[in-house]
Every structure is written in C-alpha cells, then in structure tokens.
Amino acid sequence: MLVDAGSNPFEMGIATELFGLRRPELDVAWYDFTLCAPAPGVRMHDGFFTLSGVPGLEAADAADTVIVPNRPDDTPPTAPVVAVIRRAADRGARLVSFCTGAYALAAAGVLDGRPAAIHWRWADRFAARHPAVRVRRDVLFVDDGDVLTAAGSAAALDLGLHLIRRDHGAEVANHVSRRLVFAAHRDGGQRQFIERPVPAVPDASLAPVLAWAAERLDRPLAVADLAGYAAVSPATLHRRFVRELGTTPLAWLTGERVALACRLIERGEHRLEVVARTSGLGTAANLRTQVRRRTGLSPSAYRARFGPAGAAGPESGPGTRSGSGSGPGSATPPVPGPAPVPVPENGSGPAPRPC
C-alpha cells in the first residue's frame, strides 16, 4: 500500500486489518502485505503521528496489488508515486484506490476511459479535473477488472471484502466479515448516500424482515411475501430498502440467494439442481445465469477455484444442459449496475500476493 503525507489512517487501517492480519485459522495462502512511502518518517494525518521504518516506494515494484488510500485532493501526487503506479499498470498488477486515492490513479493515466468510484463529496471536482474518467457518483465501489476504486471511508471495507471474495471465495470473505462484525456483502452498485441510515423508530428497522427472509431462501419468496411479513405495502417496503440499504428488495433477495449458492458450491455440492433448489434460485439454468452475473464465473469454474481441492465441477442431473463455462481468459458478461466483476486470472486459489 502506497502511503504519503496526508494519507487517511482510517483507510490505511482497513487495508492493514483486511490484508495484513495473519489468519492461520483459514486454510488459504494469505496476503504478503506491506506499506511503502516516498520517504522515511512520513508525517501522517496533519502531523498527528509519524510512520517510521516504512520501506521506500521500490517495495511496490514487486507487488501484485497496489493500494492507494485517501489523500488530500488538492495536493497532486508526486512524480515518484505516479511512476510507481504506471510501472504497476505496465506489468499487469492490480490497482486499487480508496476515496481520493483515485486522483493518483488518474494522474498516472490508468483511469482514462474507465468507470471509477470516488466519495460523493469529491465527485464533481474529480470529474472536472479528470474528464477522461467515467465517474460513478453514487456507488460504493467499481470493479473494472485490474483497476478497482472505492468511494472511500466505509466503502473501502466493502471493496476490501470484495477483493478477498474474488481471491478466496465467499466463505473466506464471510469469515473475515464476521471477525470484523461487518455486513458480509454489499454490492458495489449500492448507493453511497443512504437517506436515513438509522430508522427513526426501532419498529421501522428492516432487521426482522431480513432475518426472516434469510432463513427461508429455499422457499419461493417474492417481494410481496417480505412486505406481508413486515406488514407494509410492497411500495413502502421498496422505499424502506432504498432508504436504509441503498438497494431494492428484489436485488437484496437475489444477492442473498447467490451468496448461499456460492457457499454450497464451495462446500462441495456437485448437483446444480440441489444448489438451485436450496438457494431458492429455482433452476440450474437460473443458477448459472445468476452466479455468472455476480461472480464472472460459471458454477463449474467457481467450484474449481474455490471448492474442495481436487474436486470436479458441479454436474447437472438428467435432462439438463451442462454449462459451457467461462474459464480463465474468457469474456465476462456485464453485471447489471456499476460494478462489473471480471473473470479471475486462473482457475486455482491464489498464491500469497503482495499488496
């Protein structure tokens, strides 16, 4: 992670917690995380503290993923920082920015023609300064394959968990989110600005209906069923979801079902019909469509990457057509909304990757 004077300690802490903390309880090769800075003794956050003993920027030249946290938007990134980012892009490293870290990526030219997220407070200013970037003003994060950008603040945590999910699968990402006491998955396309993040009265909370629905994903639930349980009209439920969660009831329900399907595939369930029925996605065909749309992988490719070692891909039962797959290097269908998810680079679990 590239840090400089003015880098935000909150977002630095998010990256350090997610990628730097060793997790021996997980049977996966974790990240080799390090900070690097243009100079030793970097004074951080308006001089409140100083980082000492941090390697120089050359440490980033060996990284598979380079993260740029928040930085003052009125201070252009230095030439050495821009050069590090350009070298990383040239060698195919994954580039990640949190909030105004996008300014450094834009200065290096890696965001030209790409969609990018930035905190709503800075979106107009950023768009005016970098007109070649397709700014997404109202999303949590954007995954554009090898370049990922987050709106900043808590959205950095969403993007970090998304990266872990891409690299290690939903089960590992859910474990990390539980350790953090954080929501397991907020889609990148959810809104940054929630009109009413805390319900005005406890009775208005969506928590009961969310818990009720999550325990019944194998049933043919519709939005009307959720509204009936909450004792409100479907229109009222829709407005409440948008206000409190930044998404619609149907999108939330589909996301929960896909997440459950992915967990079942990771745990070794071969039969697509069983996964589809248990997750409430109905048919193997719909399962393939939804899993591919959300992860960029067919169920077979997803299981090959994240399932038990040496296991074969999921199989369809009689009378169904097996999926053609979307293995490494194949084109990825666009995900509805602003956060397309790319096909992973290989079909096996990742080796330790420097951040």
Secondary structure, DSSP 8 states (H G I E B T S, - for coil): -B--TT--HHHHHHHIIIIIS--TTSSS---B---BBSSSSEEETTTTEEE-S--BGGGGGG-SEEEE----TTS---HHHHHHHHHHHHTT-EEEEEGGGHHHHHHTTTTTTSEEE--TTTHHHHHHH-TTSEEETT-SEEE-SSEEEE-STTHHHHHHHHHHHHHH-HHHHHHHHHHTT--S---TTS-S--S-SS-SSGGG-SHHHHHHHHTTTTS---HHHHHHHHTS-HHHHHHHHHHHHSS-HHHHHHHHHHHHHHHHHHTT--BHHHHHHHHT--SHHHHHHHHHHHHSS-HHHHHHHHSSTT----B--TT--------TTS-----SSS------SSSS-----B-
